[in-house]
């Protein structure tokens, strides 16, 4: 009888331990799920082109031949090739969409696309596009400018095309705010980082 009572006590202890363990796992799982949900809930996945009505802005076709500077909101449809030059975006709080349509840009002394100011910068890919920088950057750039595409604005990529980046200096794509990749095909050969975002990359 004594042995039987002992076996029952052990059985009760094992069942109790298993129950406590199961509850702990459930609580931990719920906590983890809640944390992930909270994190994802804080990401502004609509902070770029999803809320922009591009039809209300001008649309400009540009065949590249020299450095091109964008200072106003709008859609800029770029074609052609540019050697020893770049696309500069200095548009304040404007909304800027750049369509790269089978474009080749090579800048041996700095970024191929440099965005100083914009509320949102959207790059849409059409066809095959090639961007390249050089091994050394001009000393006039700020020390943190280190990417073939460098943006101080929220940066979003869309389109079904391809973007082929060769980053000889350091990084391929650098965003000082959010970097969002919604679509497209990317080939990045970088001396340092392929894609880097200060706030987030998603």
Secondary structure as GFF3:
##gff-version 3
##sequence-region A 1 202
A	DSSP	alpha_helix	2	41	.	.	.	ID=ss1
A	DSSP	three_ten_helix	49	51	.	.	.	ID=ss2
A	DSSP	three_ten_helix	54	56	.	.	.	ID=ss3
A	DSSP	beta_strand	59	64	.	.	.	ID=ss4
A	DSSP	beta_strand	68	70	.	.	.	ID=ss5
A	DSSP	beta_strand	74	83	.	.	.	ID=ss6
A	DSSP	beta_strand	87	90	.	.	.	ID=ss7
A	DSSP	beta_strand	95	101	.	.	.	ID=ss8
A	DSSP	beta_strand	104	107	.	.	.	ID=ss9
A	DSSP	beta_strand	113	117	.	.	.	ID=ss10
A	DSSP	beta_strand	120	126	.	.	.	ID=ss11
A	DSSP	beta_strand	128	133	.	.	.	ID=ss12
A	DSSP	beta_strand	147	151	.	.	.	ID=ss13
A	DSSP	beta_strand	154	159	.	.	.	ID=ss14
A	DSSP	beta_strand	162	167	.	.	.	ID=ss15
A	DSSP	beta_strand	171	175	.	.	.	ID=ss16
A	DSSP	beta_strand	178	181	.	.	.	ID=ss17
A	DSSP	beta_strand	185	190	.	.	.	ID=ss18
A	DSSP	beta_strand	195	197	.	.	.	ID=ss19
A	DSSP	beta_strand	200	201	.	.	.	ID=ss20
###
